């Protein structure tokens, strides 16, 4: 296991290259351990179907329990019932459930080295915890970046370039109060992030990558004192304007209530901002991450277009075979209360299959 920041040996003789050896990055547990573990996010009150959704998003079919498989089958059954003409490529805003080819998508992505669905289209009614679930996902993806030790070097980015986790909404205040606020709360209350938080301000949150401590030591060794925030990660709320995506390299993008962002004053329709911000993720390859939590909407606009693309299927290699046209997009659409079903049995539901050895849940 890589030695994490708080395990660095006590010495006054170490030079920068020795220090570098201590900052390979912390371990990465599975997503359920990360969310619920007291040393990680410490959010043990996870509803059973929330846990199922997290396992799906992070392609952890190896963690599916019988309950998870039952829930997935139920959501797929609901999709078939609410989309009787789905095979003809016709969909309705009344759709409920998730993609019928989910397991095919998971297998496709895992085979190609993905660790999560790169784009999440989460259409859940108000008070359905979509913002909170999105924040949990973003916190886990961010931890995966942080665990690279020196993420700029890993992804071939200039060593002094900060990396942004940007949350867009119709107005900055909306972002601060909702999705960004959820992510801010998740990270600032998480035991695992405590040693890495640089500045927690009203409109920004900065988080160190392990190698940032090496950079600061190198500066100090040269007698340079700087007031600049040296943290790699910038977690910021943004208003939906064409210029908002500019600045730090975007590694994680969140679009709060995307279906409802319209042209108004300087604010631009969601599609304009999405098209401007999305290319920034290309340099992160399979690790780029976009989450779009939104409540119900009209059957127009970019959000609906992405929703349709997530369901589109193309002819496969074999006669009569159909495959996902965009296997990197995950879609779920359910009512507010649907994610909380089975809450009364939560204390009886195992989060892991019986065969799983979950003593630490960590990978190195």
N, C-alpha and C positions, 0 to 999 in steps of 0.2 A: 504494500500500500504506500502511496506517495506520502511524504511527510508534509503535514499541513502547517499553516503559519504558526499556530500556537505550540507546535512541537519542535520548533527550531532550537538547537542546542545553545546553551548560554556560553558565549565567548566574546572576547573583545578583540581577538586576533583575526577574525574572519574577514576576507576580502569579498568584493562583489561576486566573483565567480563561485566562491564557496557558498555564499548566501543563495545564489541562484539554485544550487542543488537542493536547498530546503523547500523551494517554492514550486514544486511540480504540480501543485493543485490538490485539493481535497478529494476524497472518494465521492462517488455518485451512487446513491441507493436507488432502488426501484421507485417509481413515482408514488406508490401507496405508502411505503415506508417514509419517503421524503415528506409527504403531507402530514401523516399522522404521528411520526416519531418525535419523541420529546427532545431529541438532540437536533432536529431538523426544523420543519415549520411548526411543529407542535400544534397541529389542528386535528385532534383525535375524533371530534364529533363529525365524522364524515357519513353522510347518508348512503345506504347501500347502493342506490342507483347512481349517485355521484361517483362512487368508487368504480363502478362498471364503466362509466363514461371516461374516467381518467385512464383506465387500462386500455380502452379502445384507442383513445387519442395517442397514447404512447406505444401502440403496437404490441402491448404485452399480453398477447393471447395465451402465453405460457402461464399467466397468473389468473386466467379465467376459472371461476368456480362454477359449480352447477347453477347457482343463482345467477351469475353473470350470463351464462348461456341462455337461461330462461328469459332474462330481461331482453337480451339481444333478439331472441326469437319473437318476443312479444312486440318489440319496436318494429321489427321487419314485417310482422303480421299486420300491424296497424298501417304500415306504409302500403301494403298490398290492398288493404280494405279501402283506404282513402285515395288510392290512385289506380282505379280499375283500368285506365287507359295508359298506364305507364309504359307498357311495351311498345306503344305507338308513339312514344316520345311526348306525350301530353301530360302536363302536370298541373296541379291546382294549388292555390294558396291555402286550401283546406288540408293539405298533406299533413300527416302526422307520422312520426317514426323516423327511421333512418334508412340508409341505402341498403337494398337487398343484396348487393354484391360486396358487403363489408369485408368478409373474410378474404375474398379475392384481392381486394385493395391492400389489406394488411400484408398478405403474402408477397404481393408485388413490391411493396415498399421495403419490407425487410430484406428481400433478396438483393435489393440495390443499395443497401447500407443505410437506409433511413432509420431514425430512432423515434420519429413521431410523424404524424400527418403535418405537412408543411402549411396547410391552410385549413382553418376551422370555420365553418359557417354554422353558427349556433343560434338557431331561431327558437327561442323559448319565451313564453309570455312573461309579463312583468312579475317581479318577485319570485322568479324561478331560479335564482342563484346563478344566472349565466355570467354575470360580471365577476362574482366570487370564484366560480369555477375557472373562468378565463384567467383570473389573477393567479390562481394556484398553478395553472399550466405555464404561464409566463415566468413565474418564480422558479419552476423546475427547469425550464429551458435555459433561463439565465444562469442557474447553478451549473448546468452542463457546460456553458461557455466559460464560466469562472474556473471550472475544474481543469480547463486546458492549461492553466498556469499562466501562459503568455498567449492569450487568444489572438492578438494582432499577428504575432509570428506564425501561429498555427494556420491562420486564414490568409496569410500573405498581404497584410495591411500595414501601412506605415506605423512604426512603433509608437509614434506620438499621437496617433489618431484615436480619439475616443469612440466608443461604440454606443449607439443609442437604442434604447427601448422606448419608442415613442407611442403615445396613446392619443389618438385623434378623436375629436368630437365636434359637434356643430359650433360650440363655444368652449374656450379653455376652461371656464368655470364648470361647465358640464363634465368635462373630462376629469377635473380635479375631484368633483363630488362623486363620480361614479366609478368607471373602470380604473382610472389612474389612482383614485383614492383607495380602491380595493387592493390594488397591487402595492401601493405605498404601505398600507396597513399590514398586509401579509409579510412583506420583507422586513419592516422595522420591528415587528414583534417576533420574528423567527430567530431562535437561538443560533442556528447555523450561520446566519448572516451578520450576527452581532460584530464579529471581529473584522468584517469587511466593509461595513458602512462608513463612508467618509463624511458626507454632509446630508442631513435630512432637513430640507428647507420646505417652505410653503409651496413652492412651485417646481421643485426639482429634488431628486434623490440620486446621490452618486454612490457607487459601490466599487470598491477596489477589486482588481484581479490580483492574484498572488504576486505576479511579477512587478506590480506597481511598487511594492515595498523594496524591491531591488532597485528600481529606478530612483526612488527617493534616497536610498543609501548611497547610490553612486553620486547623486548630486551633493549630498552632505559630505562625502569623502573628498569632493573637489572644493569644498568650502562655499558652496552655493546654497543660499537660503531663499526659498521661493514660497510665495503665498498662493501660487496657482494650485487649484485642486488637481491632484495627479491621478485621481480615480479613473479607471478605464470606462466604466459603465455610467451612462447618463440616462436616467429614467425620468421622462419629461411629459407633461400634458401639452397638447398642441391644438390650436384651433384649426379647423379644416379650411386652409387657404393654400393656393398653389405653391407658395414659398415655404410653407411650414416644414416639408420634408427635407429641406436643405440643411446642411451642417454635418454633424457626426454621421459616420457610417451606420446605417440602420441594420440591426441584427434581429430585432423583434418589433413587430408592428401590431398595434391594437386599434381597432376602429369601433368606437362605442356607438351603439344604436345607429349603425351605418345606413340602415334602410330609411332613416328619417332625416338625414342631413341633406338639406336643399340649398339652392342658391339664395343667399340673403345678405346684402351688404358685401363685405369682403369674404364671407363664407362661401365656399363652393360646394356644389353637389359632390357626394361621396366619391363618385367615379373619377372625378378630376384629381382628387387628392390620392386616391388609391393608385391611379396610373402613374402619378409622379413619384410616389414613395416605393412602390413594389419593386422596381428594378434594383434598388439598393441592396436587396437581399441576395442578389445573384452571386456575389462574391463569397457567400457563406455556404454555397452548394446545397447539400441535402439538409443542412442544419438551419436554414432560414425558417422563420416562423411568423405566421400571420393569424390573428384571431379576430373574428367578426361576430361578436355577440349582439343580437338585435331582437326586439320583439316584432310582432306581426307588421306587415307592410303591404303597400299596393304592389300589384304584379307588374311593376315598371322599375327602371333604374338599374344601376350597376349591381346592387346587392341581389336583386332578383336574377340578373344575368349570371352571377356567380353561382347562385343556388341552382339554376338550370344546368350550368356546366357541370356541377357536382353530380348530377344525375344522368348526364348524357352518356350514351353507350355507342360504341362503334362495332362494325363487323370484325370478328376475329379471323384467325388463320383458317379455321375449319368451317365448313358449311353450317349455317345456323348458329354459329358461335358469336356471342356478343361480349365485349370487354369494356371496362370503364374507359371513357375517352380522357378523363382527367382523374387518374387514380390518386393523385396527391391531395385531392380536396375531400374533406370529410363534412358531411351534412347531417344534422339532426334537427328535427322540428317537433316540439311537443308543447303541451300546455304547461302553465306555471306549476301546477300541482303534481304533474307526472313525475318529476325528478324526485319528489319526496315520498312516493308510494313505497310501502313496506317499511316506513319509518318505525312503526311499532315493533318490528322484529329486528331492528338494527343490532341490538345487543346479542342476538342469536346468530347473526350472519358472519361467517368467517370471511375475512378480507383476502385470504390466500388459500389456494387449494391445499388439501391435506398433504400432498407429496412435496410441497415447497419447503425447503430449509431456509427459513427467514430469520436466522439468528442475527444477521447484520443487514442484509439486503443491499450490501455495498459491492460495487465493482471498483477496480483500481485503474 
